[in-house]
Amino acid sequence: MKTVAFFGLGNMGRGMVLNLLNSGYNVHVYDPIDENMQEAGARGATIFDKPEAAVLEADFVVSMLPSGTHVYSLLLGADNSEAIVDCASKETIFIDCSTIESETARAIGSELDSLGFAFCDAPVSGGVAGAAAGTLTFIVGGTEENVRTISPLLSAMGNNIFHAGSVGTGQIAKICNNLLLSILMAGTSEALQLAIDNGLDPTVVSNIMSKSSGNNWTLSHYNPCPGVMPNVPSSHNYEGGFMVNLMNKDLNLAMQTAELTCSQTPMGKLAQSLYKEHQQEGNGERDFSSIFEMYSNNTRP
């Protein structure tokens, strides 16, 4: 039985750990929030009061953390924190599923490589529902050999595994995806509200567009207009799902990446400004499809 040390038991990590347990992995967990650890322990995970102890017998180390700083500090140590890499076997493979800066992922990969450890960045797409259902998409940066080695582990938590390229490319592919997602959500909201303002039923218009050239994932699978789809956040006061705070984080990462390569992202910059304004209006913890309310409340021309 393979052992996985898992760090980060928030909304995403909780479901990922449960699927690892259901697939027969021995899972060690650590999280600074004791309630999260106790919940994982009740499901069969082994809890530890120190992150270093969790990695002692681990074949894999998986992190799902808020930022690159958190990942770097956990794995390699910073600000007087111990590095868990110092307690790991040389055969341990490190996998970071967080969404962080690509340059931070590369720096982590380079330092781990110099110490004799394998590392892959493997950010995910699919949201909280995908994490719970085990249907996540993993976008992996790393060597072909390392990606092959970790694929069975990732398959326990997801349906799709894509090898983007070398370490760091998983992060770039992820933020490109979410940049497009933000643009599609804002555009879909705008189009639906225009239809509503002119007396059309949003369900009827959604059905028309889903069979026409305007079809896209946000329209047909995650409709932002309340009442069109029953099992999406828009029909539940935009609770759950992918928070506006997280979309803003990803858009900031996308814009930082664009600056490094002098890439032109006019639509991305507009989406970033819309989501930043929406966040500042107190919507940070609501689902990102709540951008629809910026149009439906007529707060914008």
Contacts in CASP RR format, 6 or more apart in sequence:
PFRMAT RR
TARGET T0000
AUTHOR 0000-0000-0000
METHOD contacts of the structure
MODEL  1
MKTVAFFGLGNMGRGMVLNLLNSGYNVHVYDPIDENMQEAGARGATIFDK
PEAAVLEADFVVSMLPSGTHVYSLLLGADNSEAIVDCASKETIFIDCSTI
ESETARAIGSELDSLGFAFCDAPVSGGVAGAAAGTLTFIVGGTEENVRTI
SPLLSAMGNNIFHAGSVGTGQIAKICNNLLLSILMAGTSEALQLAIDNGL
DPTVVSNIMSKSSGNNWTLSHYNPCPGVMPNVPSSHNYEGGFMVNLMNKD
LNLAMQTAELTCSQTPMGKLAQSLYKEHQQEGNGERDFSSIFEMYSNNTR
P
1 24 0 8 1.000
1 25 0 8 1.000
1 26 0 8 1.000
2 25 0 8 1.000
2 26 0 8 1.000
2 59 0 8 1.000
2 60 0 8 1.000
2 153 0 8 1.000
3 25 0 8 1.000
3 26 0 8 1.000
3 27 0 8 1.000
3 28 0 8 1.000
3 57 0 8 1.000
3 58 0 8 1.000
3 59 0 8 1.000
3 60 0 8 1.000
4 20 0 8 1.000
4 25 0 8 1.000
4 26 0 8 1.000
4 27 0 8 1.000
4 28 0 8 1.000
4 58 0 8 1.000
4 59 0 8 1.000
4 60 0 8 1.000
4 61 0 8 1.000
4 62 0 8 1.000
4 153 0 8 1.000
5 27 0 8 1.000
5 28 0 8 1.000
5 29 0 8 1.000
5 30 0 8 1.000
5 54 0 8 1.000
5 55 0 8 1.000
5 58 0 8 1.000
5 60 0 8 1.000
5 61 0 8 1.000
5 62 0 8 1.000
5 84 0 8 1.000
6 13 0 8 1.000
6 16 0 8 1.000
6 17 0 8 1.000
6 20 0 8 1.000
6 27 0 8 1.000
6 28 0 8 1.000
6 29 0 8 1.000
6 45 0 8 1.000
6 62 0 8 1.000
6 63 0 8 1.000
6 64 0 8 1.000
7 29 0 8 1.000
7 30 0 8 1.000
7 31 0 8 1.000
7 51 0 8 1.000
7 54 0 8 1.000
7 61 0 8 1.000
7 62 0 8 1.000
7 63 0 8 1.000
7 64 0 8 1.000
7 65 0 8 1.000
7 74 0 8 1.000
8 29 0 8 1.000
8 30 0 8 1.000
8 31 0 8 1.000
8 36 0 8 1.000
8 63 0 8 1.000
8 64 0 8 1.000
8 65 0 8 1.000
9 17 0 8 1.000
9 29 0 8 1.000
9 31 0 8 1.000
9 33 0 8 1.000
9 36 0 8 1.000
9 37 0 8 1.000
9 39 0 8 1.000
9 40 0 8 1.000
10 31 0 8 1.000
10 33 0 8 1.000
10 36 0 8 1.000
10 64 0 8 1.000
11 128 0 8 1.000
11 131 0 8 1.000
12 64 0 8 1.000
12 97 0 8 1.000
12 124 0 8 1.000
12 127 0 8 1.000
12 128 0 8 1.000
12 131 0 8 1.000
13 64 0 8 1.000
13 131 0 8 1.000
14 36 0 8 1.000
14 39 0 8 1.000
14 40 0 8 1.000
14 131 0 8 1.000
14 132 0 8 1.000
15 131 0 8 1.000
15 132 0 8 1.000
15 134 0 8 1.000
16 62 0 8 1.000
16 64 0 8 1.000
16 97 0 8 1.000
16 131 0 8 1.000
16 134 0 8 1.000
16 136 0 8 1.000
16 157 0 8 1.000
17 27 0 8 1.000
17 29 0 8 1.000
17 40 0 8 1.000
17 43 0 8 1.000
17 45 0 8 1.000
18 40 0 8 1.000
18 43 0 8 1.000
18 132 0 8 1.000
19 131 0 8 1.000
19 134 0 8 1.000
19 156 0 8 1.000
19 157 0 8 1.000
19 158 0 8 1.000
20 27 0 8 1.000
20 153 0 8 1.000
20 156 0 8 1.000
20 157 0 8 1.000
21 27 0 8 1.000
21 43 0 8 1.000
21 44 0 8 1.000
21 45 0 8 1.000
22 156 0 8 1.000
23 156 0 8 1.000
24 156 0 8 1.000
25 153 0 8 1.000
25 156 0 8 1.000
26 46 0 8 1.000
27 40 0 8 1.000
27 44 0 8 1.000
27 45 0 8 1.000
27 46 0 8 1.000
28 45 0 8 1.000
28 46 0 8 1.000
28 47 0 8 1.000
28 48 0 8 1.000
28 54 0 8 1.000
28 55 0 8 1.000
28 57 0 8 1.000
28 58 0 8 1.000
29 37 0 8 1.000
29 40 0 8 1.000
29 41 0 8 1.000
29 45 0 8 1.000
29 46 0 8 1.000
29 47 0 8 1.000
29 48 0 8 1.000
29 54 0 8 1.000
30 37 0 8 1.000
30 47 0 8 1.000
30 48 0 8 1.000
30 49 0 8 1.000
30 50 0 8 1.000
30 51 0 8 1.000
30 53 0 8 1.000
30 54 0 8 1.000
31 37 0 8 1.000
31 40 0 8 1.000
37 47 0 8 1.000
38 47 0 8 1.000
40 47 0 8 1.000
41 47 0 8 1.000
48 54 0 8 1.000
51 74 0 8 1.000
51 82 0 8 1.000
51 84 0 8 1.000
52 82 0 8 1.000
52 84 0 8 1.000
52 86 0 8 1.000
52 87 0 8 1.000
53 87 0 8 1.000
54 84 0 8 1.000
55 61 0 8 1.000
55 84 0 8 1.000
55 87 0 8 1.000
55 88 0 8 1.000
55 92 0 8 1.000
56 87 0 8 1.000
56 88 0 8 1.000
57 89 0 8 1.000
58 88 0 8 1.000
58 89 0 8 1.000
58 92 0 8 1.000
59 91 0 8 1.000
59 92 0 8 1.000
59 93 0 8 1.000
60 92 0 8 1.000
60 93 0 8 1.000
60 94 0 8 1.000
60 95 0 8 1.000
60 150 0 8 1.000
60 153 0 8 1.000
61 75 0 8 1.000
61 84 0 8 1.000
61 88 0 8 1.000
61 92 0 8 1.000
61 93 0 8 1.000
61 94 0 8 1.000
61 95 0 8 1.000
62 95 0 8 1.000
62 96 0 8 1.000
62 97 0 8 1.000
62 153 0 8 1.000
63 71 0 8 1.000
63 74 0 8 1.000
63 75 0 8 1.000
63 94 0 8 1.000
63 95 0 8 1.000
63 96 0 8 1.000
63 97 0 8 1.000
63 98 0 8 1.000
64 97 0 8 1.000
64 98 0 8 1.000
65 71 0 8 1.000
65 74 0 8 1.000
65 96 0 8 1.000
65 98 0 8 1.000
66 98 0 8 1.000
67 98 0 8 1.000
67 100 0 8 1.000
68 98 0 8 1.000
68 100 0 8 1.000
68 101 0 8 1.000
68 104 0 8 1.000
69 78 0 8 1.000
69 104 0 8 1.000
70 98 0 8 1.000
71 96 0 8 1.000
71 98 0 8 1.000
71 100 0 8 1.000
71 104 0 8 1.000
71 108 0 8 1.000
72 78 0 8 1.000
72 104 0 8 1.000
72 107 0 8 1.000
72 108 0 8 1.000
73 79 0 8 1.000
73 81 0 8 1.000
74 81 0 8 1.000
74 84 0 8 1.000
75 83 0 8 1.000
75 84 0 8 1.000
75 85 0 8 1.000
75 94 0 8 1.000
75 96 0 8 1.000
75 108 0 8 1.000
75 112 0 8 1.000
76 83 0 8 1.000
76 85 0 8 1.000
76 108 0 8 1.000
76 111 0 8 1.000
76 112 0 8 1.000
77 83 0 8 1.000
85 94 0 8 1.000
85 112 0 8 1.000
85 115 0 8 1.000
85 117 0 8 1.000
88 94 0 8 1.000
88 117 0 8 1.000
90 116 0 8 1.000
90 117 0 8 1.000
92 117 0 8 1.000
92 118 0 8 1.000
93 117 0 8 1.000
93 118 0 8 1.000
93 119 0 8 1.000
93 120 0 8 1.000
93 146 0 8 1.000
93 149 0 8 1.000
93 150 0 8 1.000
94 108 0 8 1.000
94 112 0 8 1.000
94 117 0 8 1.000
94 118 0 8 1.000
94 119 0 8 1.000
94 120 0 8 1.000
95 119 0 8 1.000
95 120 0 8 1.000
95 121 0 8 1.000
95 122 0 8 1.000
95 150 0 8 1.000
95 153 0 8 1.000
95 154 0 8 1.000
96 105 0 8 1.000
96 108 0 8 1.000
96 119 0 8 1.000
96 120 0 8 1.000
96 121 0 8 1.000
96 122 0 8 1.000
96 123 0 8 1.000
97 122 0 8 1.000
97 123 0 8 1.000
97 124 0 8 1.000
97 138 0 8 1.000
98 123 0 8 1.000
99 123 0 8 1.000
99 171 0 8 1.000
99 174 0 8 1.000
99 175 0 8 1.000
99 178 0 8 1.000
99 246 0 8 1.000
99 249 0 8 1.000
99 250 0 8 1.000
99 253 0 8 1.000
100 121 0 8 1.000
100 123 0 8 1.000
100 171 0 8 1.000
100 253 0 8 1.000
101 171 0 8 1.000
101 253 0 8 1.000
101 256 0 8 1.000
101 257 0 8 1.000
102 121 0 8 1.000
102 168 0 8 1.000
102 169 0 8 1.000
102 170 0 8 1.000
102 171 0 8 1.000
102 172 0 8 1.000
102 175 0 8 1.000
102 257 0 8 1.000
103 260 0 8 1.000
105 121 0 8 1.000
105 141 0 8 1.000
105 167 0 8 1.000
105 168 0 8 1.000
105 170 0 8 1.000
105 171 0 8 1.000
106 167 0 8 1.000
106 168 0 8 1.000
108 119 0 8 1.000
108 121 0 8 1.000
109 119 0 8 1.000
109 167 0 8 1.000
110 167 0 8 1.000
112 118 0 8 1.000
112 119 0 8 1.000
113 119 0 8 1.000
118 143 0 8 1.000
118 146 0 8 1.000
118 149 0 8 1.000
119 142 0 8 1.000
119 146 0 8 1.000
119 167 0 8 1.000
120 140 0 8 1.000
120 141 0 8 1.000
120 142 0 8 1.000
120 146 0 8 1.000
120 147 0 8 1.000
120 150 0 8 1.000
120 167 0 8 1.000
121 140 0 8 1.000
121 141 0 8 1.000
121 142 0 8 1.000
121 167 0 8 1.000
121 168 0 8 1.000
121 169 0 8 1.000
121 170 0 8 1.000
121 171 0 8 1.000
122 138 0 8 1.000
122 139 0 8 1.000
122 140 0 8 1.000
122 141 0 8 1.000
122 150 0 8 1.000
122 154 0 8 1.000
122 170 0 8 1.000
123 138 0 8 1.000
123 139 0 8 1.000
123 170 0 8 1.000
123 171 0 8 1.000
123 174 0 8 1.000
124 131 0 8 1.000
124 136 0 8 1.000
124 137 0 8 1.000
124 138 0 8 1.000
124 139 0 8 1.000
124 174 0 8 1.000
125 136 0 8 1.000
125 137 0 8 1.000
125 139 0 8 1.000
125 174 0 8 1.000
125 177 0 8 1.000
125 178 0 8 1.000
126 135 0 8 1.000
126 136 0 8 1.000
126 137 0 8 1.000
127 136 0 8 1.000
127 241 0 8 1.000
127 242 0 8 1.000
128 240 0 8 1.000
128 241 0 8 1.000
128 242 0 8 1.000
129 135 0 8 1.000
129 241 0 8 1.000
130 136 0 8 1.000
130 158 0 8 1.000
131 157 0 8 1.000
134 156 0 8 1.000
134 157 0 8 1.000
134 158 0 8 1.000
134 159 0 8 1.000
135 158 0 8 1.000
135 159 0 8 1.000
136 157 0 8 1.000
136 158 0 8 1.000
136 159 0 8 1.000
136 160 0 8 1.000
137 158 0 8 1.000
137 159 0 8 1.000
137 160 0 8 1.000
137 161 0 8 1.000
137 162 0 8 1.000
138 154 0 8 1.000
138 157 0 8 1.000
138 158 0 8 1.000
138 160 0 8 1.000
138 161 0 8 1.000
138 162 0 8 1.000
139 162 0 8 1.000
139 164 0 8 1.000
139 170 0 8 1.000
139 173 0 8 1.000
139 174 0 8 1.000
139 177 0 8 1.000
140 147 0 8 1.000
140 150 0 8 1.000
140 154 0 8 1.000
140 161 0 8 1.000
140 162 0 8 1.000
140 163 0 8 1.000
140 164 0 8 1.000
140 165 0 8 1.000
140 170 0 8 1.000
141 147 0 8 1.000
141 163 0 8 1.000
141 164 0 8 1.000
141 165 0 8 1.000
141 166 0 8 1.000
141 167 0 8 1.000
141 168 0 8 1.000
141 169 0 8 1.000
141 170 0 8 1.000
142 163 0 8 1.000
142 165 0 8 1.000
142 166 0 8 1.000
142 167 0 8 1.000
142 168 0 8 1.000
142 169 0 8 1.000
143 166 0 8 1.000
144 163 0 8 1.000
147 161 0 8 1.000
147 163 0 8 1.000
151 161 0 8 1.000
154 161 0 8 1.000
155 161 0 8 1.000
162 173 0 8 1.000
164 170 0 8 1.000
164 172 0 8 1.000
164 173 0 8 1.000
171 253 0 8 1.000
172 257 0 8 1.000
174 250 0 8 1.000
175 250 0 8 1.000
175 253 0 8 1.000
175 254 0 8 1.000
175 257 0 8 1.000
176 254 0 8 1.000
178 247 0 8 1.000
178 250 0 8 1.000
178 251 0 8 1.000
178 254 0 8 1.000
179 250 0 8 1.000
179 251 0 8 1.000
179 254 0 8 1.000
179 265 0 8 1.000
179 268 0 8 1.000
179 271 0 8 1.000
181 217 0 8 1.000
181 218 0 8 1.000
181 247 0 8 1.000
182 247 0 8 1.000
182 250 0 8 1.000
182 251 0 8 1.000
182 268 0 8 1.000
182 271 0 8 1.000
182 272 0 8 1.000
182 275 0 8 1.000
182 288 0 8 1.000
183 267 0 8 1.000
183 268 0 8 1.000
183 271 0 8 1.000
184 216 0 8 1.000
184 217 0 8 1.000
184 218 0 8 1.000
184 219 0 8 1.000
185 218 0 8 1.000
185 222 0 8 1.000
185 224 0 8 1.000
185 288 0 8 1.000
185 289 0 8 1.000
185 291 0 8 1.000
186 270 0 8 1.000
186 271 0 8 1.000
186 274 0 8 1.000
186 275 0 8 1.000
186 291 0 8 1.000
188 216 0 8 1.000
188 218 0 8 1.000
188 219 0 8 1.000
188 223 0 8 1.000
188 224 0 8 1.000
189 224 0 8 1.000
189 225 0 8 1.000
189 289 0 8 1.000
189 291 0 8 1.000
189 292 0 8 1.000
189 294 0 8 1.000
189 295 0 8 1.000
189 296 0 8 1.000
190 295 0 8 1.000
191 209 0 8 1.000
192 202 0 8 1.000
192 205 0 8 1.000
192 206 0 8 1.000
192 223 0 8 1.000
192 224 0 8 1.000
192 225 0 8 1.000
192 292 0 8 1.000
193 225 0 8 1.000
193 292 0 8 1.000
193 295 0 8 1.000
193 296 0 8 1.000
195 202 0 8 1.000
195 205 0 8 1.000
196 202 0 8 1.000
196 225 0 8 1.000
196 296 0 8 1.000
202 225 0 8 1.000
202 227 0 8 1.000
202 228 0 8 1.000
203 227 0 8 1.000
203 228 0 8 1.000
206 219 0 8 1.000
206 220 0 8 1.000
206 223 0 8 1.000
206 225 0 8 1.000
206 228 0 8 1.000
209 215 0 8 1.000
209 219 0 8 1.000
210 219 0 8 1.000
210 220 0 8 1.000
218 224 0 8 1.000
218 289 0 8 1.000
221 232 0 8 1.000
222 229 0 8 1.000
222 232 0 8 1.000
222 233 0 8 1.000
222 234 0 8 1.000
222 289 0 8 1.000
223 229 0 8 1.000
223 232 0 8 1.000
223 234 0 8 1.000
223 289 0 8 1.000
224 234 0 8 1.000
224 289 0 8 1.000
224 290 0 8 1.000
224 291 0 8 1.000
224 292 0 8 1.000
225 234 0 8 1.000
225 292 0 8 1.000
225 296 0 8 1.000
226 234 0 8 1.000
226 235 0 8 1.000
226 292 0 8 1.000
227 234 0 8 1.000
227 235 0 8 1.000
228 234 0 8 1.000
228 235 0 8 1.000
229 235 0 8 1.000
232 289 0 8 1.000
233 239 0 8 1.000
233 240 0 8 1.000
233 241 0 8 1.000
233 286 0 8 1.000
233 287 0 8 1.000
233 289 0 8 1.000
233 290 0 8 1.000
234 287 0 8 1.000
234 289 0 8 1.000
234 290 0 8 1.000
234 292 0 8 1.000
237 286 0 8 1.000
238 283 0 8 1.000
238 286 0 8 1.000
238 287 0 8 1.000
238 289 0 8 1.000
238 290 0 8 1.000
238 293 0 8 1.000
239 286 0 8 1.000
239 287 0 8 1.000
240 287 0 8 1.000
241 287 0 8 1.000
241 288 0 8 1.000
242 287 0 8 1.000
242 288 0 8 1.000
243 284 0 8 1.000
243 285 0 8 1.000
243 286 0 8 1.000
243 287 0 8 1.000
243 288 0 8 1.000
244 275 0 8 1.000
244 278 0 8 1.000
244 279 0 8 1.000
244 283 0 8 1.000
244 284 0 8 1.000
244 285 0 8 1.000
244 286 0 8 1.000
244 287 0 8 1.000
244 288 0 8 1.000
244 290 0 8 1.000
244 291 0 8 1.000
245 279 0 8 1.000
245 284 0 8 1.000
245 285 0 8 1.000
246 288 0 8 1.000
247 275 0 8 1.000
247 288 0 8 1.000
248 272 0 8 1.000
248 275 0 8 1.000
248 276 0 8 1.000
248 279 0 8 1.000
248 284 0 8 1.000
251 268 0 8 1.000
251 271 0 8 1.000
251 272 0 8 1.000
251 275 0 8 1.000
252 272 0 8 1.000
254 265 0 8 1.000
254 268 0 8 1.000
254 272 0 8 1.000
255 265 0 8 1.000
255 268 0 8 1.000
255 269 0 8 1.000
255 272 0 8 1.000
257 263 0 8 1.000
258 264 0 8 1.000
258 265 0 8 1.000
274 291 0 8 1.000
274 294 0 8 1.000
275 288 0 8 1.000
275 291 0 8 1.000
277 294 0 8 1.000
278 284 0 8 1.000
278 290 0 8 1.000
278 291 0 8 1.000
278 293 0 8 1.000
278 294 0 8 1.000
281 299 0 8 1.000
283 290 0 8 1.000
283 293 0 8 1.000
293 299 0 8 1.000
294 300 0 8 1.000
END
